Amino acid sequence: MSGFENLNTDFYQTSYSIDDQSQQSYDYGGSGGPYSKQYTGYDYSQQGRFVPPDMMQPQQPYTGQIFQPTQAYTPASPQPFYGNNFEDEPPLLEELGINFDHIWQKTLTVLHPLKVADGSIMNETDLAGPMVFCLAFGATLLLAGKIQFGYVYGISAIGCLGMFCLLNLMSMTGVSFGCVASVLGYCLLPMILLSSFAVIFSLQGMVGIILTAGIIGWCSFSASKIFISALAMEGQQLLVAYPCALLYGVFALISVF
């Protein structure tokens, strides 16, 4: 039995030590080779290091609800532009851009050719008055037995486009298409008087020709006066009145014949 214990002791004797493994290095492929690298033991003392509770950063408790994060700020309620009451809101016609005072002033400017035009009012894009005057012109032609609504609106659109291009070439400031259509539409008012006369008597005589020429001059002079005052084109009224006279001459031909 003692011999077996001696054999067992001699069998497990070796020079290998665990302490030597942590300091042992390996060189694969020879000294100085591309795969030579020092491998050392890993310091397990860093694992599980104890941190005192007073050195730990305190975590803020969550105060929100599930699926509803807390807000950092409280959004301000939007303030209404015209107030909280319906009494503070502007009239509906003012929101639509229809001002009866300006319409009346433009109408008086057209009816009184020698009156000085207000450029700030005339430079507005107001199509309510021109639409009414075009309808009235077509209605008076209808009373005379002439259904010419398509010609009235077609010639108006072509004439406004031509005057828009011409005035942008002649003026330094430029003009919008709506302003041109507004001025030409308001200056159609004397032509309504001519078409109303055509309902009562014929305009194909000498009196009718003189009356038609006077109405054409009235419309073209009023339109050129407004364009000159709105676009600051002093000294160019005759140049602007000539194309206006050509446009209103076409409307006069519809009224006469």
C-alpha positions in Angstrom: 0.0 0.0 0.0 2.9 2.3 0.8 4.4 1.5 -2.6 1.3 2.7 -4.4 1.3 6.1 -2.5 5.0 6.6 -3.5 4.1 5.8 -7.1 1.3 8.3 -7.1 3.4 11.0 -5.7 6.2 10.5 -8.2 3.7 10.5 -11.1 2.2 14.0 -10.4 5.5 15.8 -9.8 6.2 18.4 -12.4 7.9 21.8 -12.8 4.8 23.5 -14.2 3.3 26.3 -12.1 0.2 28.5 -12.5 2.2 31.6 -11.4 4.5 31.1 -14.3 1.6 31.0 -16.8 0.7 34.6 -16.1 4.2 35.8 -16.9 4.9 33.4 -19.8 5.0 34.8 -23.4 4.6 33.0 -26.6 6.4 33.5 -29.8 4.7 31.9 -32.8 6.7 31.6 -35.9 10.1 32.4 -34.5 11.6 35.4 -32.9 10.9 38.6 -34.7 8.4 37.0 -37.0 5.1 38.6 -38.1 3.1 36.5 -35.7 5.3 37.3 -32.7 3.2 38.8 -29.9 3.4 39.0 -26.2 0.5 37.4 -24.4 0.2 38.0 -20.8 -2.3 37.1 -18.2 -5.5 39.1 -17.7 -5.8 41.1 -14.5 -9.0 39.8 -13.0 -8.7 42.2 -10.1 -10.6 44.9 -12.1 -13.7 42.7 -12.3 -16.3 43.3 -9.6 -14.7 46.4 -8.1 -16.8 47.7 -5.2 -18.1 51.3 -5.5 -19.3 53.1 -2.4 -22.9 54.2 -2.5 -22.0 57.9 -1.8 -19.9 58.0 -5.0 -22.6 56.7 -7.3 -24.6 59.3 -9.3 -28.2 59.6 -8.1 -30.8 58.7 -10.7 -33.8 61.0 -11.1 -37.1 59.3 -10.6 -39.5 59.0 -13.6 -42.5 61.1 -13.0 -44.4 60.7 -16.3 -46.9 58.1 -17.4 -46.6 55.2 -19.7 -46.6 56.2 -23.4 -46.9 59.9 -22.2 -43.4 61.5 -21.7 -43.2 64.6 -19.5 -43.0 67.9 -21.3 -40.1 70.2 -20.7 -42.2 73.3 -21.5 -45.8 74.3 -21.6 -46.9 75.5 -25.1 -48.6 78.9 -25.1 -52.1 79.1 -26.5 -52.3 80.9 -29.9 -53.7 84.3 -29.7 -56.4 85.2 -32.2 -55.6 87.9 -34.7 -58.9 89.7 -34.6 -59.8 89.0 -30.9 -61.9 86.5 -29.2 -65.3 87.9 -30.1 -67.1 87.9 -33.5 -67.6 91.7 -33.0 -63.8 92.3 -33.5 -63.6 90.5 -36.8 -63.5 92.6 -40.0 -66.5 92.6 -42.4 -66.8 89.9 -45.0 -66.5 92.4 -47.9 -63.3 93.7 -46.5 -61.8 90.2 -46.3 -62.9 89.6 -49.9 -61.2 92.9 -51.0 -64.4 94.7 -51.9 -64.3 98.3 -50.8 -67.4 100.3 -51.9 -65.7 103.6 -51.1 -62.9 102.9 -53.5 -65.3 101.6 -56.1 -67.3 104.8 -55.9 -64.1 107.0 -56.1 -62.9 105.1 -59.2 -66.3 105.5 -60.8 -66.3 109.2 -60.2 -62.8 109.4 -61.6 -63.9 107.8 -64.8 -67.1 109.9 -65.1 -65.2 113.1 -64.5 -62.3 113.0 -67.0 -60.7 116.3 -65.7 -60.6 115.1 -62.1 -57.1 114.2 -60.8 -56.8 110.5 -60.2 -55.5 109.1 -56.9 -52.6 106.8 -57.8 -52.7 104.9 -54.5 -56.4 103.9 -55.1 -56.0 103.2 -58.8 -53.1 100.9 -58.2 -55.3 98.4 -56.4 -56.4 95.1 -57.9 -60.2 95.5 -57.8 -62.1 93.3 -60.2 -65.6 93.7 -58.6 -66.4 96.9 -60.4 -65.1 95.8 -63.8 -67.1 92.5 -63.6 -70.3 94.5 -62.9 -69.6 96.9 -65.8 -68.9 94.1 -68.2 -72.1 92.4 -67.3 -74.0 95.7 -67.6 -72.4 96.2 -71.1 -73.5 92.8 -72.2 -77.0 93.3 -70.8 -77.5 96.5 -72.7 -76.3 94.8 -75.9 -78.8 92.0 -75.1 -81.6 94.6 -74.9 -80.6 95.7 -78.4 -80.9 92.2 -79.7 -77.2 91.4 -79.7 -76.0 88.4 -77.8 -72.3 89.3 -77.5 -71.2 88.2 -74.1 -68.4 85.9 -75.5 -67.0 88.7 -77.6 -67.1 91.2 -74.7 -65.1 88.9 -72.4 -62.8 87.6 -75.2 -61.9 91.1 -76.4 -61.4 92.3 -72.8 -59.0 89.5 -72.0 -56.9 90.1 -75.2 -56.9 93.9 -74.7 -55.8 93.5 -71.0 -53.0 91.2 -72.0 -51.8 93.6 -74.8 -51.9 96.6 -72.5 -50.2 94.7 -69.7 -47.2 94.0 -72.0 -47.2 97.5 -73.4 -47.2 99.2 -70.0 -44.5 97.0 -68.6 -42.3 98.0 -71.5 -43.1 101.7 -71.2 -43.0 102.2 -67.4 -40.0 101.9 -65.0 -41.9 100.4 -62.1 -44.0 97.9 -63.9 -47.7 97.0 -63.4 -49.6 93.9 -62.5 -52.2 92.2 -64.8 -54.9 92.7 -62.2 -54.3 96.5 -62.1 -54.5 96.8 -65.9 -57.8 94.7 -66.0 -59.2 96.9 -63.2 -58.5 100.2 -64.9 -59.7 99.1 -68.3 -62.9 97.6 -66.7 -63.8 100.8 -64.9 -63.2 102.9 -68.0 -65.7 100.8 -69.8 -68.5 102.7 -68.0 -69.0 105.3 -70.8 -69.4 102.5 -73.3 -72.4 101.3 -71.3 -74.0 104.7 -72.0 -73.4 104.2 -75.7 -74.9 100.8 -75.8 -77.9 102.1 -73.8 -78.4 104.8 -76.5 -78.3 102.0 -79.1 -81.4 100.4 -77.5 -83.4 103.6 -78.1 -82.3 104.8 -81.5 -79.8 103.8 -84.2 -76.2 104.9 -84.1 -75.4 104.4 -87.8 -76.1 108.0 -88.7 -74.0 111.2 -88.4 -75.1 111.8 -84.8 -74.3 108.2 -83.9 -70.8 108.5 -85.4 -70.1 111.7 -83.5 -71.4 110.2 -80.2 -69.4 107.1 -80.7 -66.2 109.1 -81.4 -66.8 111.1 -78.2 -67.4 108.0 -76.1 -64.2 106.4 -77.4 -62.2 109.5 -76.6 -63.8 109.7 -73.1 -62.9 106.1 -72.3 -59.4 106.3 -73.7 -58.6 109.6 -72.0 -59.9 108.4 -68.6 -57.8 105.1 -68.8 -54.7 106.9 -69.9 -55.1 109.4 -67.1 -55.3 106.7 -64.5 -52.4 104.8 -65.9 -50.2 107.9 -65.9 -51.0 108.8 -62.3 -50.6 105.2 -61.0 -47.4 104.4 -62.9 -45.8 107.9 -62.7 -45.5 108.3 -66.5 -45.7 112.0 -66.9 -45.6 113.2 -70.5 -46.7 109.9 -72.0 -50.5 110.2 -71.8 -51.0 110.3 -75.6 -48.8 107.3 -76.1 -51.0 105.3 -73.6 -54.3 106.8 -74.9 -53.7 105.5 -78.4 -53.8 101.7 -77.7 -56.7 102.3 -75.3 -58.6 104.0 -78.0 -58.1 101.0 -80.3 -59.4 98.7 -77.6 -62.5 100.8 -76.9 -63.1 101.3 -80.6 -63.7 97.6 -80.9 -66.4 97.7 -78.2 -67.9 100.7 -80.0 -68.2 98.7 -83.2 -70.0 96.0 -81.4 -72.4 98.6 -80.0 -73.1 100.4 -83.3 -73.3 97.4 -85.7 
